[in-house]
Amino acid sequence: MNLNVDKAYVDWIKNLKHKTASAYLYGLIRSCEYTGKTPTNLINEARIILIE
């Protein structure tokens, strides 16, 4: 999975310090692999759930 092409990931990662980004990246990759979704898909899904 190439996260560098996902706009949500790129926008998010550039605002984090290197150590923080490294720690969060592991969880994000695992979540994306488990669900089969991109970070953008996960964000959009969360927004829909919050609206309902």
N, C-alpha and C positions, 0 to 999 in steps of 0.2 A: 504494500500500500504506500503510495507516494503522497504524503500529506502536504508537501510543498506546493501542490497545485490546488489545494482547497483554500478558498479565500478566508473562510472563518478561522481556520487554523493559522494561516499566515498573519492575519490581523491580531489574533490572540497572542501568538508566540513572540511577536516583536515587542510586546509590552511587558514581557517578563524577564527577570534576570536569568542568567544561564543556569544556575543551580536549581532555581524554581522550575524553569522550563524542563529541565532534564527529569525532575521528579514527576511532574504532571504528564509528560509525554508518554511514559510507560503506561499509565492508567488509560490515557486517551487511546493509544494504539490497541491495547487489550479490549477496550470497550468497542472500538470500531470493528475489530476482528470478530468479536463475539456476536455483535448484532448484524454485521455485514453492511454497516452504514458508514457514511463519511461524517466528519465533524459537522458539516453543514446540515446533513440529514438529521443528525441527533438534535441540533439546535432547533431546527424547524419543528421536529416532533415535540420537543419540550414546550415550544411556544403554543402549539395547538392544544396540548394538555392543559396548560395554564389558562388558556382562554375559555376552555370548556368548564 
